[in-house]
């Protein structure tokens, strides 16, 4: 295959991965909106859209395998394909987390702990993913380090949010007239909120993974980010 054609394949892979990231981020935003608005229609849009992300992941995975097997790339091209191969896995998993949010939305009927600002924490993790993909697109190693630093802040906020939920539950006085069904519903709401916090934190973790893959692609050293 002519060198020009080979380079076009690499560029096409990069563009397709950027498209996948836009699709995943769109699903994540929809999942958060569904959760905030208790919108079941939005929730189902996110859940049913997961198949599209999964198929795109499989297609891009095959593209990476074909490039590795048929073109036998070396040096920076090899690092680019290897990093891309890992990045689509992180994007697919972010898509799965968006689907989780959609599923939580189907069951959420009330805000039990309104003082825990899930949406604000989530907005930071979305920015992390956006920055990680910008770093990948622009081969920006400095931006990778910024993402890693931001993740420390997100981890602290998620830990504080989880502790606030647990502390509030412990301190909450349950009405003596509350039925077993009401208490069970409260525990279900608490469990769902804690899972939501966990999933949002994981989105940030995947953003760090993408940044690490990018750093490997640019500088041939992913250890710098840890």
N, C-alpha and C positions, 0 to 999 in steps of 0.2 A: 504494500500500500504506500502511495506517495506520502512524503513527510507532511505536505500541506493537508492532506486528507486526515492524517493521524492527529495533527494539531486541531483540526476542526472537530474531531471526535472528543478530544479532551475539553475543548471549549463548550461543546454541547452538553457534556456531562456536568460541567460546572453550572451552566445555566439551568439545567434540569434540577439540580440539587437546590439551587436558589429558589426555583419555583416550588419545590417540595416544602421548603422552609416557610414560604409565604402561605401555602395551603395549611400547613400544620399550625402556624400562628393564628390564622383565621379561625380554625376550629377551636383553638384554645381560647380565643377572645369570645367566641360564641358560647363555649361551655361556661365561661365565667359570667357572661350576661344571663344565660339561662339560670344559673345558680342565684344570681342577685335578684332577678325578676320573678323567679319561680315559674319560668316559662317552659312548659312541657313541649311546645312546638319547636322551640329552639333546641331543647335538649335532644329531641329525636333527630333533628337535623345533624347535630354533632355525632350522635351515636351511629346513625346510618351512613354518615360520611367517612367513617373509619375504614370501610372497605376500599375506598378510593386511595386513601393514604397507604394502606397495606399493599395494594397492587402497584402503586408507584414505587414503593420501596423494593418490591421484588423485581420490577423492571430495571431499576437503577443498579440493584445488586448484580443483575445479569450483565449489565453494561460494564461494570467494574471488572467482573470476572473475565469477560471477553477481551477487554483491554489488557489485562494482566496476562492472559493465556496466549493471545494472538499477536500482541505487539511487543511483548517482553520489554517493557519500559525500564529505564535505569535512572539513577540519580533523582533529580527533582520531579520528573514525571512519575516515577515509581512512588515517591512520597505523596504526591498529589492524589494518585489513584487510591493508595492505601488509606490516606486520611479521609478521602471522600467515602470510601467503603464503610469506615467506622462512623462517619458523621450521619449517614442516612439511617444507621441503626438508632442513633440518639434521637433523630427527628421522628422516626417511627414510634419510639417509646414516648416521646412527648405527645404524639397523637393519641396514644393509648391513655395517657393521663388526662387529656382533654375529654376523651370518651368517658372516663371515670366521673369527671365533673358533670357531664350530661346525665349520667345515671344517678348521681347524687341529687340532681335537680328534680328528677321525677318523684323523689320521695320527700323533698324539702317543702314543708308547708308553712314554716315560720322561722324567724330568726331568734334562736334561743340565747345567743350571746352576741348581741349587736355591737358590743364594745370591741370585739375582735374584728379588726378591719382586714378581712380576707382579700378584698379587691385591691387594696393599696399594696399589700405585700405581693400579690400576683402581678401587679403592674410593673414592679421592679424585675421580677423574673422574666416577664415578656421582653422587657428592655435588654435583659442579659442575653436572651436568645437572639434578638435582633442584632445586638452588638457582636455576638459570636459569629453570626453569618456575615456581617459586614467585614469582620476580621478575615474570615475565610475568603470572601470575594476579593478583598483588597490586599491580602497577604500582610496583614497588619499585626505584627507580633506584640507591639506595645498595648494594643487594645485587648489582647488576650490576658495580660496581667491585670488590667482593670477589671475584667470580668471575674477573675479569681478573687480579687479583693472585695468586690460587691457581694459575692456568694457568702463570704464570712458574715456580712451584715444581714443577709437574708436568713442564714442559719440561726443567728441570734434572735431575730424577730420571730421566726417560726417557733423556736424553743420557748420564747416568752409568751407567745400566743397560746401554745399548748398548755403551759403551766398555768396561765390565767384561766383557761377553761376548767382544768382539773381543780384548781383552788376554789373557783366559784361553785363548782359542783359539790365540793366537800362542805363549803360554808353555807350552801343554800338550804333553807328550811323548807322541807317538803310538807305541804299541808296534810294534816292528819286525815282529812277527808279524801285525799287523793287516792284514786283507784289504782290497782296493780297495773291496769292498762296505761294509765297516765304516766306512772313511774317508768314503765317499760318504754313508752314513747320518748320520754326525756332522755333515757339512756341511749336510745337509738339516735336521737338528734346529736347528743354529745359525741357518740362514736363516729357519726358521719362528719361532723365538724373536724374532729381530730384527723380523720382520713384525708379530708380536704387540705388541711394544713400540711400534712405529710406529702401529698401529691404536688402541691405548689412548691414545696422545698425541693422535691425531686426534679421538677422542671429546671430549677436553678442548677442542680447537679449536672443535668444533661448539657446545659449551656456551658458549664466549665469543661465538660468532656469535649465538646465541639471546639472550644478554645484550645484545649490541649492538643487535639488532633491538628489544628491549624498551626500551632507552634511547631509541632513536629514537621509539618509540611514546609514551613518557612525556614526553620533553623535547624532541622534534623535533631531536635532535642525536646521531647515532651516533659522531661523531668523538671525543667525550669519552672513550670507552673505549680508544682506541688510543694 
